[in-house]
């Protein structure tokens, strides 16, 4: 009897079992990673799987066992290196635990967020890690995922009231304390006219970071001029385009606390285009400490959030929720650390 599968027909477990002269049950144990199968038998089955090109339908197997081997990760901006590093940390930890990461990006669109969540749920993930898009709210997320799917919110809070009956955990950054540290650092360097640059105030993380900046300014008895608050998308390109807004009113600032590293690096480009030298003629700080921050010209003073470690932490928290589905909801605040580099110079004397 031939062990070759006819062209056009899907390879089955029976085909694999016949090809290596083993039982279907043994082949199934190998596919499920069972420790009951010895290494020689496992190698024999795996060789036959490759030879016949068998594709394991893990989704169907999960459905039969009422389990899942995947976690959905939905991010608001994959173009930001911070989220790329965060995603790498998530994927590493989930992979070590035997899970696959299902990745989706919303591009800061709450409407797109609904579509991405609904689509990923069709694959039956065991849980969801969500960094919300701007303007997304708890009611819309609840409508998309229902009450049963475990959810971990990262980086931003959702608008509207959190549903009491949903076990939604949170992993947030210590945004307010971080920007207070950055502002106090600039004040200690001798700056008195400090702007807050970038982000949108309808984002919870931006509101918190602006609040930390305002606290430090007020504690030092310093005035905050209205034109020192410049809103822009938290991207390098938009920050570069909005640099001119820092210098449209008087008095002009001598330093800026930036919403994130992408904004700070974009501001550096904008300053250079105006003939101003970042770290010489104008001081600035970032927030995140992405890998590029230390390589900027000049190297960027920033708040380290350890994005890859935060991704690992997020994965650990969602896995913990899967093991403890009835535990009370948790809110975790990750500490940040001020990293001083050359961009936060004293005020220029020229």
C-alpha positions as CSV (number, residue, x, y, z in Angstrom):
1,X,0.0,0.0,0.0
2,X,1.4,3.4,-1.0
3,X,2.0,6.0,1.7
4,X,1.8,8.9,-0.8
5,X,-1.2,11.2,-0.5
6,X,-3.0,11.9,-3.8
7,X,-2.4,15.4,-5.2
8,X,-5.0,17.9,-4.3
9,X,-6.2,16.0,-1.1
10,X,-5.5,17.4,2.3
11,X,-3.0,15.4,4.3
12,X,-4.6,13.8,7.4
13,X,-3.4,12.2,10.6
14,X,-4.2,8.8,9.1
15,X,-1.8,9.5,6.2
16,X,1.0,10.4,8.6
17,X,0.3,7.3,10.8
18,X,0.4,5.1,7.7
19,X,3.5,6.7,6.4
20,X,5.5,6.0,9.6
21,X,3.7,2.7,10.6
22,X,2.4,4.1,13.9
23,X,-1.1,4.6,15.4
24,X,-3.1,7.8,14.8
25,X,-3.1,8.3,18.6
26,X,0.7,8.4,18.7
27,X,0.9,10.9,15.9
28,X,-1.7,13.1,17.7
29,X,0.4,12.9,20.9
30,X,3.5,14.2,19.0
31,X,1.5,17.1,17.5
32,X,0.3,18.1,21.0
33,X,3.9,18.0,22.4
34,X,3.1,15.2,24.8
35,X,6.0,13.9,27.1
36,X,4.6,10.4,26.8
37,X,6.3,9.9,23.3
38,X,10.0,9.0,23.3
39,X,12.4,11.1,21.3
40,X,13.0,8.5,18.6
41,X,9.3,8.1,17.9
42,X,8.9,11.8,17.9
43,X,11.7,12.3,15.4
44,X,10.2,9.6,13.2
45,X,6.8,11.3,13.2
46,X,8.3,14.8,12.6
47,X,10.2,13.5,9.6
48,X,7.0,12.1,8.1
49,X,5.1,15.3,8.8
50,X,7.8,17.2,6.8
51,X,7.8,14.7,4.0
52,X,4.1,14.8,3.5
53,X,3.8,18.6,4.2
54,X,1.2,18.2,6.9
55,X,-0.2,21.5,8.3
56,X,-1.5,21.3,11.9
57,X,-4.8,23.0,12.3
58,X,-4.1,24.4,15.8
59,X,-7.3,26.5,15.9
60,X,-9.5,23.5,15.4
61,X,-7.5,21.6,18.0
62,X,-7.9,24.4,20.5
63,X,-11.6,24.5,19.8
64,X,-11.9,20.8,20.5
65,X,-10.0,21.2,23.7
66,X,-11.6,24.4,24.7
67,X,-8.2,26.1,25.0
68,X,-6.2,28.6,23.1
69,X,-2.5,28.8,22.2
70,X,-2.6,32.5,21.1
71,X,-2.8,36.0,22.5
72,X,-3.9,39.0,20.6
73,X,-1.7,42.1,20.7
74,X,-3.3,45.3,19.4
75,X,-1.1,48.4,19.3
76,X,-2.0,52.0,18.4
77,X,1.2,52.9,16.5
78,X,3.7,50.3,15.1
79,X,5.7,53.0,13.4
80,X,6.9,54.1,16.9
81,X,10.1,52.2,17.9
82,X,8.8,52.1,21.4
83,X,5.9,49.8,20.4
84,X,8.2,47.7,18.2
85,X,10.4,47.0,21.2
86,X,7.3,46.4,23.4
87,X,5.9,43.9,20.9
88,X,9.2,42.0,20.8
89,X,9.1,41.6,24.6
90,X,5.5,40.4,24.5
91,X,6.3,37.9,21.7
92,X,9.4,36.6,23.5
93,X,7.6,35.8,26.7
94,X,4.5,34.4,25.1
95,X,6.7,32.2,22.9
96,X,8.5,30.8,25.9
97,X,5.1,29.9,27.4
98,X,4.0,28.1,24.2
99,X,1.8,30.9,22.9
100,X,1.6,32.6,19.5
101,X,1.2,36.4,19.2
102,X,-1.6,37.6,16.9
103,X,-0.6,41.2,16.0
104,X,-2.9,44.0,15.0
105,X,-2.3,47.8,14.6
106,X,-5.0,50.5,14.7
107,X,-3.0,53.5,13.5
108,X,-4.6,55.6,16.2
109,X,-8.1,55.0,14.8
110,X,-10.8,54.0,17.3
111,X,-12.9,52.8,14.3
112,X,-10.1,50.6,13.1
113,X,-9.6,49.4,16.6
114,X,-13.1,47.9,16.6
115,X,-12.4,46.1,13.3
116,X,-9.0,44.8,14.4
117,X,-10.4,43.5,17.7
118,X,-13.4,41.8,16.0
119,X,-11.1,40.2,13.4
120,X,-8.6,38.9,15.8
121,X,-11.3,37.4,18.1
122,X,-12.3,35.2,15.2
123,X,-9.0,33.3,15.7
124,X,-10.0,32.5,19.3
125,X,-7.1,34.1,21.3
126,X,-6.9,33.2,25.0
127,X,-6.5,36.9,25.9
128,X,-5.9,40.4,24.5
129,X,-3.2,43.0,25.2
130,X,-4.5,46.4,24.0
131,X,-2.8,49.8,23.8
132,X,-5.8,51.9,23.0
133,X,-6.1,54.2,20.1
134,X,-6.9,57.9,20.8
135,X,-10.7,58.5,21.4
136,X,-11.4,54.8,22.0
137,X,-13.7,54.1,25.0
138,X,-14.6,51.2,27.2
139,X,-18.2,50.8,25.8
140,X,-16.9,50.3,22.3
141,X,-14.2,47.9,23.3
142,X,-16.7,45.9,25.4
143,X,-19.0,45.8,22.3
144,X,-16.2,44.3,20.3
145,X,-14.8,41.7,22.6
146,X,-17.7,40.9,25.0
147,X,-17.3,40.2,28.7
148,X,-15.5,36.9,28.7
149,X,-12.2,37.7,26.9
150,X,-9.4,38.5,29.3
151,X,-8.0,42.0,28.5
152,X,-4.9,43.9,29.6
153,X,-4.8,47.6,28.9
154,X,-1.4,49.0,28.3
155,X,-0.1,52.6,28.3
156,X,-3.5,54.4,28.0
157,X,-6.8,54.3,29.8
158,X,-10.0,54.0,27.9
159,X,-12.6,56.7,27.9
160,X,-15.9,56.1,29.7
161,X,-16.5,54.0,32.8
162,X,-14.8,50.6,33.1
163,X,-17.3,47.8,33.1
164,X,-17.4,46.3,36.7
165,X,-18.2,42.8,35.4
166,X,-15.2,42.6,33.1
167,X,-11.8,41.4,34.5
168,X,-9.8,44.0,32.7
169,X,-6.2,44.5,34.0
170,X,-4.0,47.5,33.4
171,X,-0.3,48.1,33.0
172,X,0.5,51.8,32.9
173,X,3.7,53.9,33.0
174,X,4.3,56.4,35.8
175,X,3.7,59.2,33.3
176,X,3.1,62.1,35.7
177,X,6.1,61.4,38.0
178,X,8.3,61.0,34.9
179,X,7.6,64.3,33.3
180,X,7.9,66.0,36.7
181,X,11.4,64.6,37.0
182,X,12.3,65.8,33.5
183,X,10.9,69.3,34.2
184,X,12.7,69.5,37.5
185,X,15.9,68.5,35.8
186,X,15.6,71.3,33.2
187,X,14.8,73.8,36.0
188,X,17.9,72.7,37.9
189,X,19.9,73.3,34.7
190,X,18.7,77.0,34.9
191,X,15.7,77.0,32.5
192,X,12.7,79.1,33.4
193,X,10.8,79.1,30.1
194,X,10.0,75.5,29.5
195,X,7.4,74.3,26.9
196,X,5.5,71.0,26.8
197,X,5.7,69.7,23.2
198,X,3.7,67.0,21.4
199,X,0.9,64.6,22.0
200,X,-2.8,65.2,22.2
201,X,-4.5,66.1,25.5
202,X,-7.5,63.8,24.8
203,X,-5.0,60.9,25.4
204,X,-4.8,59.9,29.0
205,X,-1.0,59.4,28.8
206,X,-0.5,62.9,27.4
207,X,-2.7,64.4,30.1
208,X,-0.7,62.7,32.8
209,X,2.6,63.7,31.3
210,X,1.4,67.3,30.9
211,X,0.2,67.3,34.5
212,X,3.7,66.2,35.8
213,X,5.2,69.1,33.8
214,X,2.7,71.6,35.2
215,X,3.3,70.4,38.8
216,X,7.0,70.9,38.5
217,X,6.6,74.4,37.0
218,X,4.1,75.5,39.6
219,X,6.2,74.1,42.5
220,X,9.1,76.2,41.2
221,X,6.9,79.3,41.0
222,X,7.3,79.5,37.2
223,X,4.7,80.8,34.8
224,X,3.4,78.6,32.0
225,X,2.6,80.7,28.9
226,X,-0.4,79.3,26.8
227,X,1.7,79.2,23.7
228,X,4.2,76.9,25.3
229,X,1.7,74.0,25.0
230,X,2.2,72.6,21.4
231,X,-0.1,69.7,20.4
232,X,0.9,67.4,17.6
233,X,0.7,63.7,16.6
234,X,3.2,61.7,18.7
235,X,5.4,61.2,15.6
236,X,8.7,62.4,14.5
237,X,7.4,63.9,11.2
238,X,4.5,65.9,12.8
239,X,6.9,67.2,15.6
240,X,9.3,68.4,13.0
241,X,6.5,70.2,11.1
242,X,5.2,71.9,14.3
243,X,8.6,73.1,15.6
244,X,7.8,76.6,14.3
245,X,4.9,76.9,16.8
246,X,7.4,77.1,19.7
247,X,8.7,80.4,18.4
248,X,5.5,82.2,17.3
249,X,4.8,84.0,20.6
250,X,6.8,85.9,23.2
251,X,8.6,85.1,25.4
252,X,10.0,82.1,23.6
253,X,10.9,79.0,25.5
254,X,14.5,77.9,26.0
255,X,13.6,74.2,26.6
256,X,10.9,71.7,26.0
257,X,9.6,68.6,27.8
258,X,8.5,66.3,24.9
259,X,5.7,63.8,25.0
260,X,7.9,60.9,23.8
261,X,11.2,60.2,22.2
262,X,9.7,60.2,18.7
263,X,8.5,63.7,19.2
264,X,11.8,64.8,20.7
265,X,13.8,63.4,17.8
266,X,11.4,65.1,15.4
267,X,11.9,68.4,17.3
268,X,15.6,68.0,16.9
269,X,15.2,67.9,13.1
270,X,12.9,71.0,13.2
271,X,15.4,72.9,15.4
272,X,18.2,72.1,13.0
273,X,16.1,73.4,10.1
274,X,15.7,76.7,11.9
275,X,19.5,76.9,12.5
276,X,19.2,76.1,16.2
277,X,21.5,73.4,17.7
278,X,19.7,70.9,20.0
279,X,21.6,70.5,23.2
280,X,23.4,73.9,22.6
281,X,20.8,76.6,21.7
282,X,17.8,74.7,22.9
283,X,17.3,72.0,25.6
284,X,14.8,69.1,25.4
285,X,13.9,65.8,27.0
286,X,12.0,62.7,25.7
287,X,10.1,59.9,27.2
288,X,10.5,56.1,26.6
289,X,14.3,55.7,26.0
290,X,14.0,53.8,22.7
291,X,17.3,52.4,21.5
292,X,17.8,55.4,19.1
293,X,17.6,57.9,21.9
294,X,21.2,57.2,23.0
295,X,22.4,57.6,19.4
296,X,20.7,61.0,18.7
297,X,22.7,64.1,17.8
298,X,23.0,65.0,20.6
299,X,22.1,61.9,22.7
300,X,18.7,62.5,24.2
301,X,17.9,63.0,27.9
302,X,14.8,60.9,28.4
303,X,12.7,58.9,30.8
304,X,13.5,55.2,30.6
305,X,10.5,52.9,30.4
306,X,12.4,49.8,29.3
307,X,9.9,49.0,26.5
308,X,11.1,45.4,25.9
309,X,10.8,44.7,29.6
310,X,7.3,46.3,29.7
311,X,6.3,43.9,26.9
312,X,7.6,40.9,28.9
313,X,5.7,42.2,31.9
314,X,2.5,42.6,29.9
315,X,2.8,39.1,28.6
316,X,3.3,37.8,32.1
317,X,0.3,39.7,33.4
318,X,-2.1,38.3,30.7
319,X,-0.8,34.8,31.3
320,X,-1.4,35.2,35.0
321,X,-4.9,36.3,34.2
322,X,-5.5,33.1,32.2
323,X,-4.3,31.0,35.2
324,X,-6.5,33.1,37.6
325,X,-9.6,34.1,35.7
326,X,-11.6,35.0,38.7
327,X,-9.0,37.1,40.5
328,X,-9.7,40.8,41.1
329,X,-8.7,43.2,38.4
330,X,-5.2,44.6,38.8
331,X,-3.6,47.9,38.0
332,X,0.2,47.9,37.8
333,X,2.2,51.2,37.5
334,X,5.6,50.7,36.0
335,X,8.3,53.0,37.3
336,X,10.4,55.2,35.0
337,X,13.9,56.5,35.4
338,X,15.5,59.8,34.3
339,X,18.4,59.2,32.0
340,X,20.5,62.4,31.6
341,X,22.4,62.9,28.3
342,X,23.6,65.9,26.3
343,X,20.3,67.2,24.9
344,X,19.3,68.9,28.2
345,X,21.9,71.6,28.2
346,X,21.8,74.8,30.3
347,X,20.2,77.9,28.7
348,X,22.3,79.4,25.9
349,X,24.2,82.6,26.9
350,X,24.4,83.8,23.3
